[in-house]
Amino acid sequence: MSVASSEDFQPYLEPATYVDSDHPAVIEFARRAGAEGGSDLEKAVRLYYTVRDDFRYDPYGVEMTEHGMKGSSVLERGNGFCITKAALMAATCRVLGIPARLGFADVRNHLASKRMIELMGTDLFVYHGFVEIYLEGKWVKATPAFNLSLCEKFGTLPLEFDGRADSVFHPFDAAGNQHMEYITDHGSFADTPFEDIKASFIKHYPAMYADDPDRFVAGDMEAEAEADRAGE
């Protein structure tokens, strides 16, 4: 790994509360996913596809607690949403000595079912999360949130990642229609700004907490996506 200064990059290499790269399950997962060796870029690309496709994207039932927002929670649940999957990927990069941090932005036309949009009451998704990884002398953005099977059900092209170009949004769906649009950039963070995110979610999506103040309502994003397409 070649970086400008170990001191500058230290926050992006150390374990954090939500990017919990010191969690035993995260360490084991990272070493297994990156077991083939190679360059940092090759390892990061393998980690990206493993996190993207081995764990379904599903924002339903997400625990808005310290435990529920950790990267390791994705390993426990078998699924996650953009923020927790980004935290998991950042954590796995750090396990392998690759500097990684989190980025957040408000977006429109995010992958979502009709029910999700109705519950939210808006098409604005605040604090959409992605990863920034230091590779070959620069920060590169990656979004491991949306697994291949979910994209297929939504009729959206999956986000690919080669470790050199930013991979942060779906500009078009599979039919060529305009898709995700970034509205506000919240910046880069060594760890998830949980309190800010939760306050913003409660402000924008009060109905998502109808059953529990610390947990999103229940549902199944892939099943809803499939039902939405069948009803077209």
C-alpha positions as a Markdown table, in Angstrom:
| # | Residue | x | y | z |
|---|---|---|---|---|
| 1 | Met | 0.0 | 0.0 | 0.0 |
| 2 | Ser | 1.4 | 3.4 | -1.0 |
| 3 | Val | -0.1 | 6.4 | 0.8 |
| 4 | Ala | 1.0 | 10.0 | 1.2 |
| 5 | Ser | 1.2 | 9.8 | 5.0 |
| 6 | Ser | 0.3 | 7.0 | 7.5 |
| 7 | Glu | -0.9 | 9.7 | 9.9 |
| 8 | Asp | -3.3 | 11.2 | 7.4 |
| 9 | Phe | -4.8 | 7.8 | 6.6 |
| 10 | Gln | -4.9 | 6.4 | 10.1 |
| 11 | Pro | -8.6 | 7.2 | 10.8 |
| 12 | Tyr | -9.4 | 5.2 | 7.6 |
| 13 | Leu | -7.4 | 2.2 | 8.7 |
| 14 | Glu | -8.5 | 1.9 | 12.3 |
| 15 | Pro | -11.6 | 0.1 | 13.7 |
| 16 | Ala | -14.5 | 2.4 | 14.5 |
| 17 | Thr | -17.9 | 2.0 | 16.1 |
| 18 | Tyr | -19.9 | 1.3 | 13.0 |
| 19 | Val | -17.0 | 0.4 | 10.6 |
| 20 | Asp | -16.1 | -2.3 | 13.1 |
| 21 | Ser | -13.1 | -3.9 | 11.4 |
| 22 | Asp | -12.1 | -5.4 | 14.7 |
| 23 | His | -15.2 | -7.6 | 14.9 |
| 24 | Pro | -14.1 | -11.3 | 14.6 |
| 25 | Ala | -16.8 | -12.1 | 12.0 |
| 26 | Val | -15.8 | -9.1 | 9.9 |
| 27 | Ile | -12.1 | -10.1 | 10.1 |
| 28 | Glu | -12.9 | -13.7 | 9.0 |
| 29 | Phe | -15.2 | -12.6 | 6.2 |
| 30 | Ala | -12.6 | -10.1 | 4.9 |
| 31 | Arg | -9.8 | -12.6 | 4.9 |
| 32 | Arg | -12.0 | -15.2 | 3.1 |
| 33 | Ala | -13.3 | -12.7 | 0.5 |
| 34 | Gly | -9.8 | -11.4 | -0.2 |
| 35 | Ala | -8.0 | -14.7 | 0.1 |
| 36 | Glu | -6.7 | -14.9 | -3.5 |
| 37 | Gly | -4.2 | -12.1 | -2.8 |
| 38 | Gly | -3.1 | -9.7 | -5.5 |
| 39 | Ser | -3.0 | -5.9 | -5.4 |
| 40 | Asp | -5.1 | -3.7 | -3.2 |
| 41 | Leu | -7.2 | -2.9 | -6.2 |
| 42 | Glu | -7.9 | -6.6 | -7.0 |
| 43 | Lys | -8.8 | -7.3 | -3.4 |
| 44 | Ala | -11.1 | -4.2 | -3.2 |
| 45 | Val | -12.9 | -5.3 | -6.4 |
| 46 | Arg | -13.4 | -8.8 | -5.0 |
| 47 | Leu | -14.7 | -7.4 | -1.7 |
| 48 | Tyr | -17.1 | -5.1 | -3.6 |
| 49 | Tyr | -18.8 | -8.0 | -5.5 |
| 50 | Thr | -18.9 | -10.2 | -2.5 |
| 51 | Val | -20.6 | -7.5 | -0.3 |
| 52 | Arg | -22.9 | -6.5 | -3.2 |
| 53 | Asp | -24.2 | -9.9 | -4.1 |
| 54 | Asp | -23.8 | -12.1 | -1.0 |
| 55 | Phe | -26.1 | -9.9 | 1.0 |
| 56 | Arg | -29.5 | -8.6 | -0.2 |
| 57 | Tyr | -30.3 | -5.0 | -0.1 |
| 58 | Asp | -33.3 | -4.5 | 2.1 |
| 59 | Pro | -34.0 | -1.4 | 4.2 |
| 60 | Tyr | -37.0 | -3.0 | 5.9 |
| 61 | Gly | -36.6 | -3.9 | 9.6 |
| 62 | Val | -33.3 | -2.1 | 9.9 |
| 63 | Glu | -32.5 | -1.4 | 13.6 |
| 64 | Met | -31.7 | 2.3 | 14.0 |
| 65 | Thr | -29.5 | 1.5 | 17.0 |
| 66 | Glu | -25.7 | 1.4 | 17.5 |
| 67 | His | -25.7 | -2.4 | 17.1 |
| 68 | Gly | -28.1 | -2.4 | 14.1 |
| 69 | Met | -26.0 | 0.1 | 12.2 |
| 70 | Lys | -22.7 | -1.6 | 12.4 |
| 71 | Gly | -21.1 | -3.2 | 9.4 |
| 72 | Ser | -21.1 | -6.6 | 11.2 |
| 73 | Ser | -24.9 | -6.4 | 11.5 |
| 74 | Val | -25.0 | -7.3 | 7.8 |
| 75 | Leu | -23.2 | -10.6 | 8.5 |
| 76 | Glu | -25.7 | -11.3 | 11.3 |
| 77 | Arg | -28.8 | -10.5 | 9.3 |
| 78 | Gly | -27.8 | -11.7 | 5.9 |
| 79 | Asn | -28.9 | -8.4 | 4.4 |
| 80 | Gly | -28.6 | -4.7 | 4.9 |
| 81 | Phe | -29.2 | -1.4 | 3.3 |
| 82 | Cys | -26.9 | 1.1 | 1.7 |
| 83 | Ile | -25.4 | 2.5 | 4.9 |
| 84 | Thr | -24.7 | -0.8 | 6.7 |
| 85 | Lys | -23.4 | -2.5 | 3.5 |
| 86 | Ala | -21.1 | 0.4 | 3.0 |
| 87 | Ala | -19.9 | 0.2 | 6.6 |
| 88 | Leu | -19.2 | -3.6 | 6.1 |
| 89 | Met | -17.2 | -3.0 | 2.9 |
| 90 | Ala | -15.2 | -0.2 | 4.5 |
| 91 | Ala | -14.5 | -2.5 | 7.5 |
| 92 | Thr | -13.4 | -5.3 | 5.3 |
| 93 | Cys | -11.0 | -3.0 | 3.4 |
| 94 | Arg | -9.5 | -1.9 | 6.6 |
| 95 | Val | -9.0 | -5.5 | 7.8 |
| 96 | Leu | -6.8 | -5.9 | 4.7 |
| 97 | Gly | -4.9 | -2.7 | 5.2 |
| 98 | Ile | -6.7 | -0.7 | 2.5 |
| 99 | Pro | -7.8 | 2.8 | 3.6 |
| 100 | Ala | -11.6 | 3.2 | 3.4 |
| 101 | Arg | -14.1 | 5.8 | 4.5 |
| 102 | Leu | -17.8 | 6.5 | 4.1 |
| 103 | Gly | -19.6 | 9.0 | 1.8 |
| 104 | Phe | -23.2 | 10.2 | 2.1 |
| 105 | Ala | -25.5 | 12.0 | -0.3 |
| 106 | Asp | -29.2 | 12.8 | -0.7 |
| 107 | Val | -30.6 | 11.2 | -3.9 |
| 108 | Arg | -33.8 | 10.9 | -5.9 |
| 109 | Asn | -34.9 | 8.0 | -8.0 |
| 110 | His | -33.3 | 5.5 | -5.6 |
| 111 | Leu | -34.2 | 1.9 | -6.0 |
| 112 | Ala | -37.4 | 1.5 | -4.1 |
| 113 | Ser | -40.8 | -0.3 | -4.3 |
| 114 | Lys | -44.1 | 1.5 | -4.6 |
| 115 | Arg | -44.9 | 0.6 | -1.0 |
| 116 | Met | -41.5 | 2.1 | 0.2 |
| 117 | Ile | -42.2 | 5.3 | -1.6 |
| 118 | Glu | -45.7 | 5.5 | -0.1 |
| 119 | Leu | -44.4 | 4.9 | 3.4 |
| 120 | Met | -41.7 | 7.5 | 3.0 |
| 121 | Gly | -44.0 | 10.1 | 1.5 |
| 122 | Thr | -41.3 | 11.3 | -0.8 |
| 123 | Asp | -38.8 | 10.1 | -3.5 |
| 124 | Leu | -35.9 | 11.9 | -1.7 |
| 125 | Phe | -33.6 | 9.4 | 0.0 |
| 126 | Val | -31.5 | 11.2 | 2.6 |
| 127 | Tyr | -28.0 | 10.0 | 3.6 |
| 128 | His | -27.7 | 7.4 | 0.9 |
| 129 | Gly | -24.4 | 5.7 | 1.8 |
| 130 | Phe | -21.4 | 4.5 | -0.3 |
| 131 | Val | -17.7 | 3.7 | 0.2 |
| 132 | Glu | -14.6 | 5.7 | -0.7 |
| 133 | Ile | -11.5 | 3.5 | -1.1 |
| 134 | Tyr | -7.9 | 4.7 | -1.5 |
| 135 | Leu | -6.5 | 2.8 | -4.5 |
| 136 | Glu | -3.5 | 3.5 | -6.8 |
| 137 | Gly | -3.0 | 6.9 | -5.2 |
| 138 | Lys | -6.5 | 8.3 | -5.2 |
| 139 | Trp | -9.9 | 7.9 | -3.6 |
| 140 | Val | -12.4 | 5.9 | -5.6 |
| 141 | Lys | -16.1 | 5.7 | -4.8 |
| 142 | Ala | -18.1 | 2.4 | -4.8 |
| 143 | Thr | -21.7 | 1.5 | -3.9 |
| 144 | Pro | -22.1 | -2.1 | -2.9 |
| 145 | Ala | -25.7 | -1.7 | -1.8 |
| 146 | Phe | -27.8 | -3.1 | -4.6 |
| 147 | Asn | -27.4 | -6.8 | -5.2 |
| 148 | Leu | -27.7 | -8.3 | -8.7 |
| 149 | Ser | -31.0 | -10.1 | -8.2 |
| 150 | Leu | -32.6 | -7.0 | -6.8 |
| 151 | Cys | -31.5 | -4.9 | -9.8 |
| 152 | Glu | -32.9 | -7.6 | -12.1 |
| 153 | Lys | -36.3 | -7.4 | -10.4 |
| 154 | Phe | -36.3 | -3.6 | -10.7 |
| 155 | Gly | -35.2 | -3.7 | -14.4 |
| 156 | Thr | -32.1 | -1.7 | -13.5 |
| 157 | Leu | -28.5 | -2.2 | -14.6 |
| 158 | Pro | -26.3 | -3.3 | -11.7 |
| 159 | Leu | -23.5 | -1.0 | -10.6 |
| 160 | Glu | -20.1 | -2.4 | -11.6 |
| 161 | Phe | -16.8 | -1.5 | -10.0 |
| 162 | Asp | -13.3 | -1.8 | -11.5 |
| 163 | Gly | -11.4 | -0.1 | -8.7 |
| 164 | Arg | -10.4 | 2.8 | -10.9 |
| 165 | Ala | -13.6 | 4.7 | -11.8 |
| 166 | Asp | -16.2 | 5.9 | -9.4 |
| 167 | Ser | -19.3 | 3.7 | -9.1 |
| 168 | Val | -21.9 | 5.7 | -7.2 |
| 169 | Phe | -25.2 | 5.8 | -8.9 |
| 170 | His | -27.5 | 4.4 | -11.6 |
| 171 | Pro | -27.9 | 7.2 | -14.2 |
| 172 | Phe | -30.2 | 5.1 | -16.3 |
| 173 | Asp | -32.3 | 2.0 | -15.9 |
| 174 | Ala | -32.1 | -1.1 | -18.2 |
| 175 | Ala | -34.5 | 0.6 | -20.6 |
| 176 | Gly | -32.4 | 3.7 | -20.9 |
| 177 | Asn | -34.7 | 5.9 | -18.7 |
| 178 | Gln | -33.0 | 8.5 | -16.4 |
| 179 | His | -32.6 | 7.0 | -13.0 |
| 180 | Met | -30.8 | 8.0 | -9.8 |
| 181 | Glu | -29.9 | 11.7 | -9.3 |
| 182 | Tyr | -27.6 | 13.0 | -6.6 |
| 183 | Ile | -29.0 | 16.2 | -4.8 |
| 184 | Thr | -26.8 | 16.9 | -1.8 |
| 185 | Asp | -23.3 | 15.7 | -0.9 |
| 186 | His | -22.8 | 15.3 | 2.9 |
| 187 | Gly | -19.1 | 14.6 | 2.6 |
| 188 | Ser | -16.7 | 11.9 | 3.7 |
| 189 | Phe | -16.5 | 10.3 | 7.2 |
| 190 | Ala | -14.2 | 7.8 | 9.0 |
| 191 | Asp | -17.3 | 6.4 | 10.6 |
| 192 | Thr | -21.1 | 6.5 | 10.2 |
| 193 | Pro | -22.6 | 9.8 | 11.6 |
| 194 | Phe | -25.4 | 7.9 | 13.2 |
| 195 | Glu | -27.1 | 10.6 | 15.3 |
| 196 | Asp | -27.3 | 13.0 | 12.3 |
| 197 | Ile | -28.7 | 10.2 | 10.1 |
| 198 | Lys | -31.3 | 9.0 | 12.6 |
| 199 | Ala | -32.5 | 12.6 | 13.2 |
| 200 | Ser | -32.8 | 13.1 | 9.4 |
| 201 | Phe | -34.7 | 9.9 | 8.9 |
| 202 | Ile | -37.1 | 10.6 | 11.7 |
| 203 | Lys | -37.7 | 14.1 | 10.3 |
| 204 | His | -38.2 | 12.9 | 6.7 |
| 205 | Tyr | -39.8 | 9.5 | 7.2 |
| 206 | Pro | -41.9 | 9.4 | 10.4 |
| 207 | Ala | -44.2 | 6.6 | 9.0 |
| 208 | Met | -41.2 | 4.3 | 8.7 |
| 209 | Tyr | -41.1 | 4.1 | 12.5 |
| 210 | Ala | -44.8 | 3.5 | 12.9 |
| 211 | Asp | -44.3 | 0.2 | 14.8 |
| 212 | Asp | -41.0 | 0.9 | 16.7 |
| 213 | Pro | -39.0 | 4.1 | 17.3 |
| 214 | Asp | -35.8 | 2.2 | 16.8 |
| 215 | Arg | -36.7 | 0.0 | 13.8 |
| 216 | Phe | -38.0 | 0.5 | 10.3 |
| 217 | Val | -41.3 | -1.2 | 9.5 |
| 218 | Ala | -41.2 | -4.8 | 8.2 |
| 219 | Gly | -41.3 | -5.8 | 4.6 |
| 220 | Asp | -39.4 | -7.5 | 1.8 |
| 221 | Met | -37.9 | -5.2 | -0.9 |
| 222 | Glu | -37.2 | -7.9 | -3.5 |
| 223 | Ala | -40.7 | -9.4 | -3.2 |
| 224 | Glu | -42.2 | -5.9 | -3.6 |
| 225 | Ala | -40.0 | -5.2 | -6.6 |
| 226 | Glu | -41.1 | -8.4 | -8.2 |
| 227 | Ala | -44.8 | -7.7 | -7.5 |
| 228 | Asp | -44.4 | -4.1 | -8.8 |
| 229 | Arg | -43.0 | -5.3 | -12.1 |
| 230 | Ala | -45.7 | -8.1 | -12.4 |
| 231 | Gly | -48.4 | -5.4 | -12.1 |
| 232 | Glu | -47.0 | -3.2 | -14.8 |
